[in-house]
Amino acid sequence: MAVYNSFEDFHSIPVTKPTTGKWRSLRVPPQDYICHRSHIGGHYIQHCLVNGEPEFDRSASKASESSSKNSGVLYASTSTLCSCGCKSNGCVSQVSLPIKWCTWKKPEIGWIKLNTDGSVSAMGGLLRDHNGGPLCAYFTKTLHKNTFMVELSAIWRGLHLALSLGIRTIWIESDSLSVVKTINRQQPAGPSSAGYLSKIRKLLAHFDDYRVTHTWREANKAADYVSRMVVGLKDVVFWPTDFPDMLHDIIKDDAQGKIYFRH
């Protein structure tokens, strides 16, 4: 899961600037300067690579006005860029880079958000409120070797926990698009997953309202971190006071609307 905080890191290639044109007087901004357009550091707004991209403007505007049903994807397109950043059609170093901006989105007031993830032989997730503050997290070892089944199990375990805490409205978010589509009846379920799907839908019936949406892995960092923790117990629920510092940092970044980039 790559997070790019600078102009050079964003491209993952050496950046060389021409000595003529708009780049001639390029100034390096202070270390703590953040571009107000792309929300990353390392360049001033007049040198931002998304300048003149109408799709970026439209998508960012829609994202700011969207409800919590939006999974947090701000923009997705394929742009033709070059290693020098000039976007000139005649540049011999042009490459096509698919760029996606995504962010973790807070639930509405009165809702609780459940992010889940599964890794090899384990699964995890956490519950957060409308401020992005964590309620608790859980880690469970599993014997399932099928990733789809592990992702389903993570949601099932999270729903059990949510109901035990008296939560009535829940937004479930997973980075497994196949699992999300299956729960939402947008694609058929295989025979091996039918049992778990039935259990999940029975649990969902106990909530006053719910939604199940997909998010990018980069915006699901907290759940991914929990699912990969080294825990001696088979199943454990832990509270924010017991969270590792790195998990607290991820949760804080999410709550502050940090934008993550996908290539």
Secondary structure, 3 states (H helix, E strand, C coil): CCCCCCHHHHHCCCCCCCCCHHHCCCCCCCCCCECCCCCCECCCHHHCCCCCCHHHHHHHHHHHHCCCCCCCEEEEEEEEEECCCCCCCCCCCEEEEEEEEEECCCCCCCCEEEEEEEECCEEEEEEECCCCCEEEEEEEECCCCCHHHHHHHHHHHHHHHHHHCCCCEEEEEECCHHHHHHHCCCCCCCHHHHHHHHHHHHHHCCCCEEEEEECCHHHHHHHHHHHCCCCCCCEEEECHHHCCHHHHHHHHHHHCCCEEEEC
